[in-house]
Amino acid sequence: MDTKKIRYLLKFIPDKLYLKICYRIKTHKKLNLRNPRTFNEKLQWLKLYDRKPEYTMMVDKLKVRKYIEKKIGEEYLIPLIGGPWRSVNDINIDVLPKQFVLKCNHDSGSVVICKNRDDLDFDAVKRKLSNCLKHNFWFLGREWPYKDVVPCIIAEMYLIDDFGEELKDYKFMCFNGKVQCSFVCSERFSQGGLKCTFYDKEWNRLPFERHYPSSQNLISKPQNYNKMVELSEKLAEDLPFVRVDFYEVSGKIYFGELTFYPGSGFERFQPDKWDRKLGEWIKL
C-alpha cells in the first residue's frame, strides 16, 4: 500500500485512538487520558476535551492579528506587507520589498525568509508554499484548531536584531494564565542547528532539554522581558495552557504566534522528570 493510501486511511481513525498510537510511537510510553499527569499527556487531553471555537482563530496567523490588536494593541504586530493569497500564482514578487518574509497562516515550517529578492529562487519558493497549502496541519497531530483554518499565504516585514543577526524567539509557557517558564530559540541557521534553552521566571537556566539541545552560549534576558511576561499573561487569560511567542527588535516587542500544543505534545524531556514537573503546572 502506498503512502498516500495509508495517509488517507489514517484520517478515519478516531482522534483518541490515533493519539494513543502516535504517543506510543513517539514517546515510547502509554498515554494515560483518564488521569493525565505529565505535560505531554495533558496536551493530548486538551486536544480532545478543550475545544473552544475561538482557538481556530487564535492559531490562524492572519486572523489572530485582529485578536492581538484587541487584546494588547496593534503596535505589537509585525507589519503585513502583502496578501492574503490563496494561490502562489497570485503573488507578485516584484511589488514586494528587497527583504520580506512569506508564510502560510495554517501550519508550522512554511516560513520563507528573503534577505535579498534578487537572489531568491522564486520558483522553488512557489513549489514549497504550494505544497504547504495542500496540507491540513490537523492531520499529523490531531491539533483540531487547525482543521478548519482556510489556508493562505501572507507577507510580513523582514525583521533583524540590532547586531544584524538572526532573530531569537522568546517563547513564554503560560499555565492557567501565568508564565511559569520560557525558552529561547536561537542559532536556527547555525551548523549545529536550532537550540532551545529554558529559563525560569527569574531568568535562571533550567536543567532540562526538550527535543532540541540547549545553547552553550550566554543568552541575555531581553530588554523588555517583564513587559513580555505581562503581555503573555494577558493573552493567556482563562486558558489552561498556551505558549506565547515574541521577538525583540531595537527595544520594540513584536508578537509571533500562539501555540496550544508545542511539539504536538510528543517531544521528550531530558531528564524525563521535567515532563511530570511541567505537567503539574497545568490544572485541568
C-alpha positions in Angstrom: 0.0 0.0 0.0 1.5 3.4 -1.0 2.0 6.3 1.4 -1.0 8.3 0.0 -3.4 5.5 0.7 -2.0 5.0 4.2 -2.5 8.7 5.0 -6.0 8.6 3.6 -7.0 5.6 5.7 -5.4 7.2 8.9 -7.8 10.1 8.6 -10.7 7.8 9.6 -9.1 6.6 12.8 -10.9 8.4 15.8 -8.8 11.1 17.4 -8.4 9.3 20.8 -7.1 6.1 19.2 -4.9 7.9 16.8 -3.3 9.9 19.6 -2.7 6.8 21.7 -0.9 5.2 18.8 1.2 8.3 18.0 2.1 8.8 21.6 3.3 5.3 22.0 5.4 5.5 18.8 6.9 8.9 19.5 7.4 8.8 23.3 7.6 5.0 23.9 5.1 5.5 26.6 1.4 4.6 27.1 -0.9 7.6 27.0 -2.9 8.0 30.2 -6.0 10.0 29.4 -8.1 9.0 32.4 -5.6 10.6 34.8 -3.0 12.5 32.8 -0.1 13.7 34.9 2.7 14.8 32.5 2.9 17.8 30.3 2.7 15.8 27.2 -0.2 13.7 28.4 -2.1 16.8 29.4 -1.6 18.3 25.9 -3.2 15.3 24.4 -6.1 15.6 26.9 -6.5 19.2 25.9 -6.6 18.3 22.2 -9.6 16.0 22.9 -11.6 17.9 25.6 -10.7 21.6 25.5 -12.3 22.7 22.2 -13.3 26.3 22.3 -14.3 27.6 18.9 -12.1 30.7 19.2 -9.0 28.5 19.2 -9.3 28.2 15.4 -9.0 32.0 15.0 -6.2 32.1 17.5 -3.9 29.7 15.6 -4.6 31.3 12.3 -1.6 33.6 11.6 -3.7 36.0 9.7 -6.9 36.2 11.8 -5.1 36.2 15.1 -3.9 39.7 14.2 -7.3 41.1 15.0 -7.3 39.3 18.3 -3.9 40.7 19.2 -4.9 44.2 18.2 -7.9 43.9 20.5 -6.2 42.3 23.5 -2.8 44.1 23.6 -2.7 46.6 20.8 -1.7 46.7 17.1 1.7 48.2 17.9 2.9 44.6 18.7 2.0 43.2 15.3 4.7 42.7 12.6 3.6 44.9 9.7 1.8 43.0 7.0 3.1 43.9 3.5 1.3 41.5 1.2 -1.5 39.0 0.9 -3.5 37.2 1.8 -3.0 35.0 -1.3 -4.9 31.7 -1.8 -2.5 30.6 -4.5 1.2 31.1 -5.1 0.3 32.3 -8.6 -1.3 35.3 -7.1 2.0 36.6 -5.6 3.6 39.4 -7.5 7.2 39.2 -6.2 8.1 42.5 -8.0 5.9 44.6 -5.8 7.5 43.3 -2.5 10.5 45.0 -1.0 14.0 43.6 -1.2 13.6 41.9 2.1 10.5 40.2 3.4 9.1 37.0 5.0 6.5 34.7 3.4 4.5 32.3 5.5 1.3 30.2 5.5 -1.3 31.0 8.0 -2.3 27.5 8.9 0.8 25.5 9.6 4.3 25.4 11.0 7.5 25.3 9.0 6.3 27.1 5.8 8.3 30.3 6.5 10.4 31.7 3.7 12.9 34.4 4.7 14.0 36.6 1.8 17.1 38.6 2.6 17.6 39.7 -1.0 14.8 39.5 -3.5 17.3 39.4 -6.4 18.9 36.2 -5.1 15.6 34.5 -4.4 14.7 31.3 -6.3 11.0 32.2 -6.5 10.1 29.0 -8.5 11.5 26.9 -5.6 9.6 29.1 -3.1 6.4 28.7 -5.0 6.8 24.9 -5.1 7.4 24.8 -1.3 4.4 27.1 -0.5 2.1 25.4 -3.0 2.8 22.1 -1.3 2.2 23.6 2.2 -1.2 25.0 1.1 -2.3 21.5 0.3 -1.7 20.1 3.8 -4.1 20.2 6.7 -1.9 20.7 9.8 -4.6 19.0 11.9 -3.9 15.6 10.4 -0.4 14.7 11.8 -1.0 15.5 15.5 -4.8 15.9 15.6 -4.4 19.5 16.7 -8.1 20.2 16.0 -7.9 24.1 15.9 -6.1 23.9 12.6 -8.7 21.7 11.0 -10.9 24.5 9.7 -8.3 27.2 9.1 -8.6 28.4 5.5 -5.1 28.2 4.1 -3.5 31.3 2.6 -0.1 33.0 2.2 0.9 36.3 3.8 4.0 38.6 3.5 5.4 40.3 6.6 8.1 42.8 7.1 11.6 41.3 7.5 13.0 41.8 11.0 16.6 41.7 12.1 18.1 42.3 15.5 20.4 45.1 16.5 23.6 43.2 15.6 22.4 42.1 12.2 22.0 38.5 13.3 19.0 36.2 13.1 16.2 36.9 15.5 15.8 35.0 18.7 12.3 33.7 19.5 11.2 34.3 23.1 8.6 31.7 23.9 6.5 32.1 27.1 4.9 29.0 28.6 1.6 30.1 30.2 -0.1 27.7 32.6 -3.6 28.6 33.6 -2.9 32.2 32.7 0.5 32.5 34.4 4.0 32.4 32.9 5.9 29.6 34.7 8.9 29.3 32.4 10.1 30.4 29.0 12.6 29.3 26.4 14.7 30.9 23.7 15.1 29.6 20.2 18.5 30.6 18.8 21.1 29.5 16.3 18.4 28.3 14.0 20.7 28.5 10.9 23.9 27.6 12.6 25.9 24.5 11.7 24.8 22.8 14.8 21.1 23.6 14.2 18.4 25.0 16.4 18.9 25.4 20.1 16.1 25.7 22.7 17.2 27.0 26.1 14.7 27.0 29.0 14.6 29.6 31.8 12.5 30.0 35.0 10.6 33.2 35.6 13.7 34.9 37.1 15.8 34.1 34.0 17.7 31.3 35.6 18.6 28.4 33.3 16.5 25.3 33.9 18.3 22.0 33.9 16.4 20.2 31.1 16.1 20.0 27.4 13.1 19.1 25.2 13.8 17.6 21.9 16.4 20.2 20.9 19.7 20.8 22.7 20.2 24.0 24.8 22.6 26.6 23.7 26.1 26.7 25.1 26.2 30.4 24.7 25.2 33.0 27.2 21.8 34.4 26.3 20.9 37.7 27.9 17.5 38.4 29.2 15.6 40.5 26.7 15.4 44.2 27.5 11.6 44.1 27.6 11.3 40.7 29.4 8.9 41.9 32.1 6.6 43.5 29.6 6.7 40.3 27.5 5.6 38.4 30.7 2.8 40.9 31.3 1.6 40.7 27.7 1.8 36.9 27.7 -0.4 36.6 30.8 -2.9 39.0 29.3 -3.2 36.8 26.1 -3.3 33.6 28.2 -6.2 34.7 30.4 -8.7 31.8 31.1 -6.6 29.3 29.1 -5.3 26.1 30.7 -2.2 26.2 28.6 -0.8 28.4 25.7 2.7 29.3 24.5 3.0 33.0 23.6 5.9 33.9 21.2 7.6 37.3 20.9 10.6 38.9 19.2 12.5 42.0 20.3 14.0 44.4 17.8 15.7 47.6 18.7 13.9 47.7 22.0 10.5 47.0 20.4 8.3 43.9 21.1 6.7 42.1 18.2 4.2 39.3 18.6 5.0 35.9 16.9 2.2 33.4 17.4 0.1 31.4 19.9 0.7 27.7 20.2 -1.6 25.4 22.2 0.3 22.1 21.7 4.1 22.7 21.5 5.7 19.8 19.6 2.2 18.4 19.4 2.8 17.0 22.8 5.2 14.3 21.5 8.6 15.8 22.3 10.5 14.1 25.0 12.2 15.7 28.0 15.7 15.1 29.2 15.7 14.3 32.1 12.3 12.8 31.9 11.1 14.1 35.4 10.6 17.5 33.9 7.7 16.2 31.8 6.0 15.5 35.1 7.1 18.8 36.6 5.6 20.9 33.9 2.5 18.7 33.9 1.9 19.7 37.5 1.5 23.3 36.4 -1.5 22.6 34.1 -4.7 22.4 36.1 -7.3 20.6 34.0 
